[in-house]
Amino acid sequence: MKLTKKQAELISNEYNLGKVQSLKPIAGGWVNYNYELKTDKGKFVVRLLGTKIEKDIKNRLFIEFKLLSHLHKIKFPYEIPYPLKNREGNYLINIKKTLLWVYPYIEGSPIKNYDNATIKSVVGALATYHKYVEKVKITNIRKVDSLKETSKKYKEMRKQKSDNPANKLMLENFELFEESLNKVEKIKFNTKQVPIHYDFHKENLLFDGKRVVGILDFERLLYAPRILDIAHLVKCTYKKDRSDFIKRVNFIIKEYGKVNPLTKKEKDLILPMLAKDNCRMFERFYKLIGSKSKKIHQGDLSSLKWTIDVQMLVMGVVGLK
């Protein structure tokens, strides 16, 4: 859906945002579409959700709203997209069968590459986030999927034919992930759990120079061991060289601990947790691009290759291979 000036005025009226001065799209986002709305009261982001929102997605959205509102209320030290309520006290409105919500615009810039200074700031922001949410009680929040279902899907994947580049790549690396799955299934990841962000990387952060000032996109919220967030950050910042990779992992663990101490068990389980998560992701790629009848998105194929590269490195480093 493309927003018009007239629709922007309707949105502004619904949320008491003032007189509309300008409206322009914000680049980025595969699923949602964002617009910058400027009024005489300030700048805001209008987030469009699409025409069809399933019940479970809507429930997850309200969990996201609850967490963001809580963080805003307790003065979380980073800017976040906390949702505004409209005239009727609701977060969502419907315009031409498209649901949307609004939050105050967050000033900041993206970064292109990681260096130690930016990673230090990113890790500090993640550790701070975990501290602020560790006592938050949210019911019905998603939990980590069982590996039993993943194991069942692997049996189906073994029967898959090489019909497209994605299938071919998956079958070439299937033994790596099957072996990984067999190893991580035996590990107990019973460590401290919090509502994790699960997508904490530079594309979802805003910076002032090399300092994180804003955290975006909480839609993947999950109740899980906090080390899963750390493991995902390791994946997003990894270096292909084994020695550099180990240094990066140790740097992240050290910087996190300065803000929010980790137990020895948590430190030891970060890379096995990454291996476990990659096993899930490998199966999800099968569902996403494992059929020849589906058009393969180049971004999905690149993500699959990235997951394979990281898994080979992780399994070698932690001695599970």
C-alpha positions as CSV (number, residue, x, y, z in Angstrom):
1,M,0.0,0.0,0.0
2,K,1.2,3.5,-0.9
3,L,0.2,6.2,1.6
4,T,-1.3,9.4,0.2
5,K,-1.2,12.9,1.7
6,K,-4.9,12.5,2.5
7,Q,-4.3,9.3,4.3
8,A,-1.4,10.8,6.2
9,E,-3.8,13.6,7.4
10,L,-6.3,10.9,8.6
11,I,-3.5,9.1,10.5
12,S,-2.3,12.3,12.0
13,N,-5.8,13.1,13.2
14,E,-6.3,9.6,14.6
15,Y,-3.1,9.8,16.7
16,N,-3.2,13.6,17.5
17,L,0.0,14.3,15.7
18,G,-0.7,17.8,14.5
19,K,-0.8,19.3,11.1
20,V,0.9,17.3,8.3
21,Q,3.9,19.0,6.7
22,S,5.5,16.1,4.7
23,L,5.3,12.4,4.0
24,K,8.0,10.2,2.5
25,P,8.8,6.5,2.4
26,I,11.7,5.1,4.4
27,A,13.9,2.6,2.5
28,G,14.3,-1.0,3.7
29,G,12.2,-3.8,5.1
30,W,11.1,-7.0,3.3
31,V,7.7,-7.4,5.0
32,N,6.7,-4.0,6.5
33,Y,6.7,-0.6,4.9
34,N,7.6,2.6,6.8
35,Y,6.9,6.2,6.1
36,E,8.4,9.3,7.7
37,L,5.6,11.6,8.7
38,K,6.5,15.2,9.7
39,T,4.0,17.5,11.4
40,D,4.1,20.7,13.3
41,K,4.5,18.6,16.5
42,G,7.5,16.6,15.3
43,K,8.5,13.6,13.2
44,F,6.9,10.2,13.4
45,V,7.2,6.8,11.7
46,V,4.1,5.1,10.2
47,R,4.6,1.4,10.0
48,L,2.4,-0.5,7.6
49,L,1.8,-4.2,8.3
50,G,0.0,-5.4,5.2
51,T,-3.5,-6.5,4.4
52,K,-3.6,-9.9,6.0
53,I,-2.4,-10.3,9.5
54,E,-2.9,-13.8,11.1
55,K,-4.1,-14.0,14.6
56,D,-0.8,-15.3,16.0
57,I,1.1,-12.5,14.4
58,K,-1.3,-9.9,15.8
59,N,-0.8,-11.5,19.3
60,R,3.0,-11.3,18.9
61,L,2.6,-7.7,17.8
62,F,0.7,-6.8,21.0
63,I,3.4,-8.6,23.1
64,E,6.0,-6.4,21.3
65,F,3.9,-3.3,22.1
66,K,3.7,-4.3,25.8
67,L,7.5,-4.7,26.0
68,L,8.3,-1.5,24.2
69,S,5.8,0.5,26.3
70,H,7.3,-1.0,29.5
71,L,10.9,0.0,28.4
72,H,9.7,3.5,27.6
73,K,8.0,3.8,31.0
74,I,11.1,2.7,32.9
75,K,13.3,5.1,30.9
76,F,15.4,2.6,29.0
77,P,18.6,4.4,28.0
78,Y,18.3,3.8,24.2
79,E,15.7,5.1,21.9
80,I,13.1,2.5,20.9
81,P,10.0,2.5,18.6
82,Y,7.5,2.6,21.4
83,P,3.9,2.7,20.0
84,L,1.6,5.6,20.3
85,K,-2.0,5.2,21.2
86,N,-4.8,6.7,19.0
87,R,-7.8,8.7,20.1
88,E,-9.6,5.4,21.1
89,G,-6.7,4.2,23.2
90,N,-5.6,1.6,20.6
91,Y,-2.2,1.1,19.0
92,L,-3.4,-0.1,15.6
93,I,-5.7,1.5,13.0
94,N,-7.0,0.2,9.8
95,I,-6.9,2.2,6.6
96,K,-8.2,0.6,3.4
97,K,-7.8,-2.9,5.0
98,T,-4.2,-2.2,5.9
99,L,-3.2,-2.2,9.6
100,L,-0.6,0.3,10.8
101,W,0.9,1.7,13.9
102,V,2.9,4.9,14.7
103,Y,5.9,5.7,16.8
104,P,8.1,8.8,17.3
105,Y,10.9,9.1,14.8
106,I,14.3,8.1,16.1
107,E,17.3,10.2,15.1
108,G,20.4,8.3,14.2
109,S,22.3,6.8,11.3
110,P,23.1,3.3,10.0
111,I,26.7,2.0,9.7
112,K,28.2,0.0,6.9
113,N,30.8,-2.1,8.6
114,Y,31.7,-3.3,12.1
115,D,34.9,-2.4,13.9
116,N,35.9,-3.0,17.5
117,A,34.5,0.4,18.6
118,T,31.0,-0.2,17.0
119,I,30.9,-3.8,18.2
120,K,31.8,-2.7,21.7
121,S,28.8,-0.3,21.7
122,V,26.5,-2.9,20.1
123,V,27.4,-5.5,22.7
124,G,27.0,-2.9,25.5
125,A,23.5,-2.1,24.2
126,L,22.5,-5.8,24.0
127,A,23.8,-6.4,27.6
128,T,21.9,-3.4,28.8
129,Y,18.7,-4.5,27.1
130,H,18.9,-7.9,28.8
131,K,19.3,-6.3,32.2
132,Y,16.2,-4.1,31.7
133,V,14.0,-7.0,30.5
134,E,15.2,-9.8,32.8
135,K,12.3,-9.2,35.3
136,V,9.6,-8.5,32.7
137,K,6.7,-10.9,32.9
138,I,5.0,-11.4,29.6
139,T,2.5,-14.2,29.0
140,N,2.1,-16.0,25.7
141,I,5.5,-14.9,24.4
142,R,7.0,-17.3,21.8
143,K,9.5,-19.8,23.1
144,V,12.3,-21.7,21.3
145,D,11.0,-24.4,19.0
146,S,11.7,-28.0,20.0
147,L,14.5,-29.7,18.1
148,K,12.2,-32.8,17.8
149,E,10.3,-31.1,15.0
150,T,13.5,-30.0,13.4
151,S,14.8,-33.6,13.5
152,K,11.6,-34.8,11.7
153,K,12.1,-32.2,9.0
154,Y,15.7,-33.3,8.4
155,K,14.4,-36.8,7.5
156,E,12.2,-35.2,4.9
157,M,15.1,-33.1,3.6
158,R,17.2,-36.2,3.1
159,K,14.7,-37.3,0.5
160,Q,14.8,-34.0,-1.4
161,K,16.0,-33.9,-5.0
162,S,18.4,-31.3,-6.4
163,D,15.8,-29.3,-8.3
164,N,17.3,-25.8,-7.9
165,P,20.5,-24.1,-6.7
166,A,19.1,-23.9,-3.1
167,N,18.4,-27.6,-2.9
168,K,21.7,-28.5,-4.5
169,L,23.5,-26.4,-1.9
170,M,21.5,-27.9,1.0
171,L,22.1,-31.5,-0.1
172,E,25.8,-30.8,-0.4
173,N,25.9,-29.6,3.2
174,F,23.2,-31.8,4.7
175,E,25.6,-34.1,6.5
176,L,27.2,-31.1,8.3
177,F,23.9,-30.0,9.7
178,E,22.6,-33.5,10.4
179,E,25.8,-34.2,12.4
180,S,25.5,-30.9,14.1
181,L,21.9,-31.6,15.1
182,N,22.8,-35.0,16.6
183,K,25.5,-33.3,18.7
184,V,23.5,-30.3,20.0
185,E,20.4,-32.4,20.8
186,K,22.4,-33.9,23.6
187,I,23.3,-30.5,25.2
188,K,21.2,-28.9,27.9
189,F,20.9,-25.2,27.4
190,N,19.2,-24.5,30.7
191,T,20.6,-21.1,31.3
192,K,19.1,-17.7,32.2
193,Q,16.1,-16.8,30.0
194,V,14.7,-13.4,29.1
195,P,12.6,-11.8,26.3
196,I,15.4,-11.7,23.7
197,H,15.4,-9.4,20.7
198,Y,16.7,-12.2,18.3
199,D,17.7,-9.8,15.5
200,F,20.2,-7.6,17.2
201,H,22.7,-6.4,14.5
202,K,23.7,-3.2,12.8
203,E,20.7,-3.2,10.3
204,N,18.4,-2.9,13.3
205,L,20.4,-0.3,15.2
206,L,20.9,3.5,14.8
207,F,24.2,5.1,15.6
208,D,25.6,8.5,16.5
209,G,29.1,8.0,15.0
210,K,30.1,4.6,16.4
211,R,27.8,4.7,19.4
212,V,24.4,2.9,19.4
213,V,21.6,5.4,20.2
214,G,18.5,3.5,19.0
215,I,17.3,-0.1,18.8
216,L,14.6,-1.1,16.2
217,D,12.6,-4.1,15.0
218,F,11.5,-6.1,18.0
219,E,9.1,-8.2,16.0
220,R,11.1,-11.4,16.4
221,L,10.8,-11.3,20.2
222,L,11.3,-14.7,21.8
223,Y,11.5,-16.0,25.4
224,A,14.8,-17.9,25.4
225,P,18.3,-18.1,26.9
226,R,20.0,-14.7,26.6
227,I,23.0,-16.4,25.1
228,L,20.9,-17.0,21.9
229,D,21.0,-13.2,21.4
230,I,24.7,-13.2,21.9
231,A,25.2,-16.2,19.6
232,H,23.2,-14.4,16.9
233,L,25.4,-11.3,17.3
234,V,28.4,-13.5,16.9
235,K,27.0,-14.8,13.6
236,C,26.2,-11.3,12.4
237,T,29.8,-10.1,13.1
238,Y,31.8,-13.2,12.3
239,K,35.1,-13.3,10.5
240,K,35.9,-16.2,8.2
241,D,39.4,-16.7,9.5
242,R,39.4,-19.1,12.4
243,S,41.8,-17.1,14.6
244,D,40.0,-13.8,14.0
245,F,36.7,-15.5,14.6
246,I,37.8,-16.8,18.0
247,K,39.2,-13.3,18.9
248,R,35.8,-11.8,17.9
249,V,33.9,-14.2,20.1
250,N,36.1,-13.6,23.1
251,F,35.9,-9.8,22.6
252,I,32.1,-10.0,22.5
253,I,31.9,-12.2,25.7
254,K,34.3,-9.9,27.5
255,E,32.5,-6.7,26.6
256,Y,29.1,-8.2,27.4
257,G,30.4,-9.2,30.8
258,K,31.4,-5.7,31.7
259,V,27.8,-4.6,31.6
260,N,26.0,-7.9,32.5
261,P,28.1,-10.7,33.9
262,L,27.8,-14.2,32.3
263,T,28.3,-17.5,34.1
264,K,31.0,-19.9,32.9
265,K,28.4,-22.2,31.7
266,E,26.8,-19.5,29.6
267,K,30.2,-18.5,28.1
268,D,30.9,-22.1,27.2
269,L,27.5,-22.6,25.6
270,I,27.4,-19.6,23.3
271,L,29.0,-21.3,20.3
272,P,27.0,-24.6,20.8
273,M,23.9,-22.4,21.0
274,L,24.8,-20.8,17.6
275,A,25.3,-24.3,16.1
276,K,21.9,-25.2,17.5
277,D,20.2,-22.1,16.0
278,N,21.9,-22.7,12.7
279,C,20.4,-26.2,12.6
280,R,16.9,-24.6,12.9
281,M,17.7,-22.0,10.3
282,F,18.8,-24.7,7.9
283,E,15.5,-26.4,8.2
284,R,13.6,-23.1,7.8
285,F,15.5,-22.4,4.6
286,Y,14.3,-25.8,3.3
287,K,10.7,-24.7,4.0
288,L,11.3,-21.3,2.4
289,I,13.3,-22.2,-0.7
290,G,13.4,-26.0,-0.8
291,S,10.7,-26.4,-3.5
292,K,11.4,-26.0,-7.2
293,S,7.9,-24.4,-7.6
294,K,9.0,-21.4,-5.6
295,K,10.9,-18.5,-6.9
296,I,14.2,-18.1,-5.0
297,H,14.9,-14.7,-3.5
298,Q,18.6,-13.9,-3.9
299,G,18.7,-12.6,-0.3
300,D,17.4,-16.0,1.0
301,L,20.1,-17.9,-1.0
302,S,22.8,-15.6,0.4
303,S,21.5,-16.1,3.9
304,L,21.6,-19.9,3.4
305,K,25.3,-19.7,2.2
306,W,26.1,-17.4,5.2
307,T,24.5,-19.9,7.6
308,I,26.5,-22.8,6.1
309,D,29.8,-20.8,6.3
310,V,29.2,-19.9,9.9
311,Q,28.2,-23.5,10.8
312,M,31.4,-25.0,9.3
313,L,33.5,-22.5,11.3
314,V,31.6,-23.0,14.6
315,M,31.6,-26.7,14.5
316,G,35.3,-26.8,13.9
317,V,36.1,-24.3,16.7
318,V,34.0,-25.9,19.4
319,G,35.1,-29.4,18.6
320,L,31.7,-30.8,17.6
321,K,32.9,-31.6,14.1
